[in-house]
Amino acid sequence: MKRIFVVLLVAGLLLSGCNRAASTTNLSPIDQAQTAGAGTALPTALSGTAVPDTDTSSLPETLPVSEKGYELYSWQSNSSWYFTLITGTNATKDFNDIVTAGNTLSDDGFVKITVRGVDAIKDVLKRVPADSRIIWGGMVLPKNETTGSIYLSYPPDSIVQDIETTCSDLGLKLTTIQAQ
C-alpha cells in the first residue's frame, strides 16, 4: 500500500512539473467562437448580375437525377420571396452562391436554379424527377425581425404548406428542418 502511495505521489509531482503552452494559455475556443465573424455584416440586398426572375422557360423539362437529392433555400428581400434549388452535395454551400441570381446546369449533373416567387419555384419543382429527396433548410425568424438583412428562412406557413402540397402531388420527398 505504501508503495502505491509513493508511485502516485511521484507521478503527481512529475505531471505537475509539466509546463506545456497548451496547459498555461488563456486561449478559449468559446471566446473565439463568440467573436468570430464580428464586423462581417450580412448582405442587405441581392448581389449578382441581375435579380432572379420568374421566367423558367429556358430550363430543361426534366432535371437530372441527383444521387444525394436536392437542397432548397428560401429568403425574403423587400416583399418578394426567393428560392434556390441546388444539387445535394457534401460540400458546404457558400451563402453568396445560394442567393446570387443566375442558373447553373452543368454537364456533370450539378444544378443551381434561383427564382423569384412561389409560382416560379413550383414550376422548377415540376421538373425534378419523381421520388427525389429535397431538404429545405432555413430558420424561422421572429415576427418582429426588422434588420433588413437577408436570412435563409422559411416563408409564412401558408406558402410552406403550398410548396409541401406541390411536392407531395409530384411524388417528391420534401423534408423541412424548421422547428415544429
The 8 nearest C-alpha neighbors of each residue, nearest first, counted from 0:
[[1, 3, 2, 4, 5, 6, 7, 8],
 [0, 2, 4, 3, 5, 6, 7, 8],
 [1, 3, 5, 0, 4, 6, 7, 8],
 [4, 2, 6, 0, 5, 1, 7, 8],
 [3, 5, 1, 7, 2, 6, 8, 0],
 [4, 6, 8, 2, 3, 7, 9, 1],
 [7, 5, 3, 9, 8, 4, 10, 2],
 [8, 6, 10, 4, 5, 9, 11, 3],
 [7, 9, 5, 11, 6, 10, 4, 12],
 [8, 10, 12, 6, 11, 7, 5, 13],
 [11, 9, 7, 13, 12, 8, 6, 14],
 [10, 12, 8, 14, 9, 13, 7, 15],
 [13, 11, 9, 15, 10, 14, 8, 16],
 [14, 12, 10, 16, 11, 15, 9, 17],
 [13, 15, 11, 16, 17, 12, 10, 9],
 [14, 16, 12, 17, 13, 11, 18, 10],
 [15, 17, 13, 14, 18, 12, 11, 19],
 [18, 16, 14, 15, 19, 13, 22, 12],
 [17, 19, 16, 20, 22, 23, 15, 21],
 [20, 18, 21, 22, 17, 23, 24, 16],
 [19, 21, 23, 22, 24, 18, 17, 25],
 [22, 20, 19, 23, 24, 26, 18, 25],
 [21, 23, 19, 20, 24, 18, 17, 25],
 [24, 22, 20, 21, 19, 25, 18, 26],
 [25, 23, 26, 21, 22, 20, 27, 19],
 [24, 26, 27, 23, 22, 21, 20, 28],
 [27, 25, 24, 28, 30, 31, 21, 23],
 [26, 28, 30, 29, 25, 31, 24, 32],
 [29, 27, 31, 30, 32, 26, 33, 25],
 [28, 30, 32, 27, 31, 33, 34, 26],
 [31, 29, 27, 33, 28, 32, 34, 26],
 [32, 30, 28, 34, 29, 33, 35, 27],
 [33, 31, 29, 35, 34, 30, 28, 36],
 [32, 34, 30, 31, 35, 29, 37, 36],
 [35, 33, 31, 37, 32, 36, 30, 29],
 [36, 34, 32, 37, 31, 33, 30, 38],
 [35, 37, 39, 38, 34, 33, 32, 40],
 [38, 36, 34, 39, 35, 40, 33, 32],
 [37, 39, 40, 36, 35, 34, 41, 33],
 [40, 38, 36, 37, 41, 35, 42, 34],
 [39, 41, 38, 42, 37, 36, 148, 43],
 [40, 42, 148, 43, 39, 149, 150, 44],
 [43, 41, 44, 148, 149, 40, 45, 46],
 [42, 44, 148, 149, 147, 41, 45, 76],
 [45, 43, 42, 46, 76, 149, 148, 147],
 [44, 46, 99, 98, 47, 50, 43, 42],
 [45, 47, 99, 44, 48, 100, 49, 98],
 [48, 46, 99, 100, 49, 45, 50, 101],
 [47, 49, 100, 46, 50, 101, 99, 51],
 [50, 48, 47, 100, 51, 46, 101, 52],
 [49, 51, 100, 52, 45, 48, 47, 46],
 [52, 50, 100, 114, 115, 113, 49, 101],
 [51, 53, 114, 115, 54, 50, 113, 55],
 [52, 54, 119, 115, 114, 55, 116, 51],
 [55, 53, 52, 56, 119, 57, 114, 51],
 [54, 56, 57, 58, 53, 119, 123, 122],
 [55, 57, 58, 54, 59, 60, 53, 122],
 [56, 58, 55, 59, 54, 60, 102, 104],
 [59, 57, 56, 55, 60, 123, 61, 62],
 [58, 60, 61, 62, 57, 126, 56, 55],
 [59, 61, 126, 58, 62, 125, 127, 56],
 [62, 60, 126, 59, 127, 63, 128, 125],
 [61, 63, 127, 126, 59, 128, 64, 60],
 [64, 62, 108, 65, 61, 128, 127, 110],
 [63, 65, 128, 66, 62, 131, 68, 127],
 [66, 64, 68, 67, 63, 86, 69, 87],
 [65, 67, 68, 64, 87, 131, 69, 88],
 [68, 66, 87, 65, 88, 69, 86, 132],
 [69, 67, 132, 65, 87, 66, 131, 133],
 [68, 70, 87, 86, 133, 85, 132, 134],
 [69, 71, 134, 85, 133, 87, 84, 135],
 [70, 72, 135, 84, 83, 134, 136, 85],
 [73, 71, 83, 82, 136, 135, 151, 137],
 [74, 72, 82, 81, 151, 152, 153, 83],
 [75, 73, 151, 152, 81, 80, 150, 149],
 [74, 76, 80, 79, 81, 77, 78, 149],
 [75, 77, 79, 78, 80, 149, 74, 44],
 [76, 78, 79, 75, 147, 80, 44, 149],
 [77, 79, 76, 75, 80, 81, 116, 74],
 [80, 78, 76, 75, 77, 81, 116, 115],
 [79, 81, 75, 116, 74, 115, 76, 82],
 [82, 80, 115, 74, 73, 114, 116, 75],
 [83, 81, 73, 114, 72, 113, 115, 120],
 [82, 84, 113, 72, 112, 71, 85, 97],
 [83, 85, 71, 112, 111, 70, 113, 72],
 [84, 86, 111, 70, 110, 69, 83, 87],
 [87, 85, 69, 110, 109, 70, 88, 68],
 [86, 88, 69, 67, 68, 70, 85, 89],
 [89, 87, 90, 86, 67, 91, 68, 69],
 [88, 90, 91, 87, 67, 92, 86, 68],
 [91, 89, 88, 92, 87, 93, 86, 67],
 [90, 92, 93, 89, 88, 94, 87, 96],
 [91, 93, 90, 94, 96, 97, 95, 88],
 [92, 94, 96, 95, 91, 97, 98, 90],
 [95, 93, 97, 96, 92, 98, 99, 151],
 [94, 96, 98, 97, 93, 99, 46, 92],
 [97, 95, 93, 99, 94, 98, 92, 100],
 [96, 98, 94, 95, 99, 83, 93, 92],
 [97, 99, 95, 96, 100, 94, 45, 83],
 [100, 98, 47, 96, 46, 95, 97, 45],
 [101, 99, 51, 47, 50, 49, 113, 98],
 [102, 100, 113, 99, 51, 112, 103, 49],
 [101, 103, 112, 111, 113, 104, 100, 110],
 [104, 102, 111, 110, 105, 112, 101, 109],
 [103, 105, 110, 109, 111, 102, 108, 106],
 [104, 106, 109, 107, 108, 103, 110, 111],
 [105, 107, 108, 104, 109, 110, 63, 103],
 [106, 108, 105, 109, 104, 110, 63, 65],
 [109, 107, 106, 105, 63, 110, 104, 65],
 [108, 110, 105, 86, 107, 104, 111, 106],
 [111, 109, 104, 86, 85, 103, 108, 112],
 [112, 110, 85, 103, 102, 84, 104, 86],
 [111, 113, 102, 84, 83, 103, 85, 110],
 [112, 114, 83, 82, 51, 100, 102, 101],
 [115, 113, 51, 52, 82, 53, 81, 119],
 [114, 116, 81, 53, 52, 51, 80, 82],
 [117, 115, 119, 80, 118, 81, 114, 120],
 [116, 118, 120, 119, 121, 115, 80, 158],
 [119, 117, 121, 120, 116, 122, 53, 115],
 [118, 120, 122, 53, 121, 116, 117, 114],
 [121, 119, 123, 122, 117, 118, 124, 114],
 [120, 122, 124, 118, 123, 119, 117, 125],
 [121, 123, 119, 125, 120, 124, 118, 126],
 [124, 122, 120, 121, 125, 126, 119, 127],
 [123, 125, 121, 126, 127, 122, 120, 166],
 [126, 124, 122, 123, 127, 121, 169, 128],
 [125, 127, 61, 124, 123, 62, 60, 128],
 [126, 128, 124, 62, 125, 61, 129, 131],
 [129, 127, 131, 64, 126, 130, 61, 62],
 [128, 130, 170, 171, 131, 169, 127, 172],
 [131, 129, 171, 170, 172, 128, 132, 169],
 [132, 130, 171, 129, 68, 128, 172, 133],
 [131, 133, 172, 68, 173, 69, 171, 130],
 [134, 132, 69, 173, 70, 68, 172, 174],
 [133, 135, 70, 174, 173, 175, 71, 136],
 [136, 134, 71, 175, 70, 72, 174, 133],
 [137, 135, 72, 176, 134, 175, 71, 138],
 [138, 136, 152, 151, 153, 72, 135, 177],
 [139, 137, 152, 177, 153, 140, 151, 136],
 [138, 140, 152, 153, 177, 141, 137, 178],
 [141, 139, 138, 142, 144, 152, 153, 143],
 [140, 142, 143, 144, 139, 145, 138, 152],
 [141, 143, 144, 140, 145, 139, 155, 154],
 [142, 144, 141, 145, 140, 146, 147, 139],
 [145, 143, 141, 142, 146, 140, 147, 148],
 [146, 144, 147, 143, 148, 142, 141, 140],
 [145, 147, 148, 144, 43, 149, 143, 41],
 [146, 148, 145, 43, 149, 76, 144, 77],
 [149, 147, 43, 146, 42, 41, 150, 44],
 [148, 150, 43, 42, 76, 74, 147, 151],
 [151, 149, 152, 74, 148, 75, 137, 138],
 [150, 152, 74, 137, 73, 72, 138, 149],
 [153, 151, 137, 138, 74, 150, 73, 139],
 [152, 154, 139, 137, 138, 73, 155, 74],
 [153, 155, 158, 159, 156, 152, 80, 74],
 [154, 156, 157, 158, 159, 153, 160, 139],
 [155, 157, 159, 158, 160, 154, 153, 161],
 [156, 158, 160, 159, 155, 161, 154, 162],
 [159, 157, 161, 160, 156, 155, 154, 162],
 [160, 158, 156, 162, 161, 157, 163, 154],
 [159, 161, 163, 157, 158, 162, 156, 164],
 [162, 160, 158, 164, 159, 163, 157, 165],
 [161, 163, 165, 159, 164, 160, 166, 158],
 [164, 162, 160, 166, 165, 161, 159, 167],
 [165, 163, 167, 161, 162, 166, 160, 168],
 [166, 164, 162, 168, 167, 163, 169, 161],
 [167, 165, 171, 169, 163, 164, 168, 170],
 [166, 168, 164, 170, 169, 165, 171, 163],
 [167, 169, 165, 166, 170, 164, 171, 163],
 [170, 168, 166, 167, 171, 165, 129, 125],
 [171, 169, 129, 167, 130, 168, 166, 172],
 [172, 170, 166, 130, 131, 129, 169, 167],
 [171, 173, 132, 133, 131, 130, 174, 170],
 [174, 172, 133, 134, 171, 132, 166, 175],
 [175, 173, 134, 135, 133, 176, 172, 132],
 [176, 174, 135, 177, 134, 136, 173, 137],
 [175, 177, 136, 178, 174, 135, 137, 134],
 [176, 178, 175, 138, 179, 139, 137, 136],
 [179, 177, 176, 139, 138, 175, 137, 153],
 [178, 177, 176, 175, 139, 156, 138, 174]]
